Each structure stands twice: as C-alpha cells, then as structure tokens.
Amino acid sequence: MNLLNKKGLVIRHLPRHDEAVLRRCEAAGVATLHEAWDRQGLMGPAIRPIQQGVSRAGNAVTVLVTPGDNWMFHVAVEQCRAGDILVVAPTSPCGDGFFGDLLATSLQSRGVVGLVGDIGIRDSQTLREMGFAVWSRQ
C-alpha cells in the first residue's frame, strides 16, 4: 500500500536507525546524503535554517499537514521520541506561520532535536534562543 499523500494516517511504530548511523549522517552533511541517496528526498533550496552553524541528524517523523490546520502537527508530536526530527510537508503551498515556540517546547520536552518543514514559522527569535533547530521556508 502506498502511503504517500495519505492524510489523517498515523503510523505509531516507526522504524528507527542506529545512533552510530545517525552520527555518520550528521558528519556527512545534507548535500552528500542527497547525492548518495540518488538525489531523492530533498525538500528544495527554499528550505533554510533559521540559525547558522547548526547540524542535526535523527530519525524522521513525517507529517502531512493541511495549511492553517495544526491538528496533525499535535498528533505527530505524540509519535516523536528523543533524538527525532519532525519533518512537515503541507498538502498545498503554505506560508502560514503555524509552527512556533509552543509546539517547539512540546517537541523539546520529548527530546526532539529539530524540525524541517516546507512551511512558514513564527517566533523565530524565541526558537533561536531556545536552541531549537528549524529549517523552513522563510
């Protein structure tokens, strides 16, 4: 069954990579991994960090969201574990700033190390002060 673009679907038992593999991925960097994985899975050059000099690697917890509706965001937070990175893709172009310090605080309390999303964000200064790594469409 193809799960791509399935809205409202929650997979509760996610496969996890070994910590040593994740550390090697972090050391390699995004460009190298993108090339090694046959140029698949990159959200695109418009996705930029809100802070400089930050590097993260972790298991991806992915969520498909409807612009302006953060319900599935909250569902995804519940699936996250320490060391994870939440990856957010909207069902259509989305500049809504529906990720900010409140959801980041929830993710940090679970040990999540960052967020990558093709979305707008808010509270960017607070997110930087929190040390919560975010890559987004700015």
NORQUICOR-V566550 format. One line per field, one symbol per residue. phi: phi as a letter, one per 20 degrees, with the letter a starting at -180 (. if undefined). psi: psi as a letter, one per 40 degrees, with the letter a starting at -180 (. if undefined). burial: # if it has 16 or more other C-alpha atoms within 10 Angstrom, else .. A space follows every 10 residues. Layout:
phi=???
psi=???
burial=???
This chain:
phi=.eefmeemec dedefcefgf ffffffffnf fffgffelld nefpffecfe cemdcbbafe ddbddegnce gfgfffgfef cgnfceddce fbgbdgedcb fffffffffe nferccbebe ccmfffffff mefcdbfe
psi=hhehfhiehh hdgiiiiidd ddddddddid ddddddfffi ehdieehiie iifhhihihh hihhihhehe dddddddeei iheihhhhhi eihhehgeha ddddddddde eheihhifii iifdddddde fhhhhih.
burial=.......... .......... .#..#..... ..#....... ......#### #....##### #######... .##..##.## #.######## ...##..### #..#..##.# .######### #..#..#... .#######
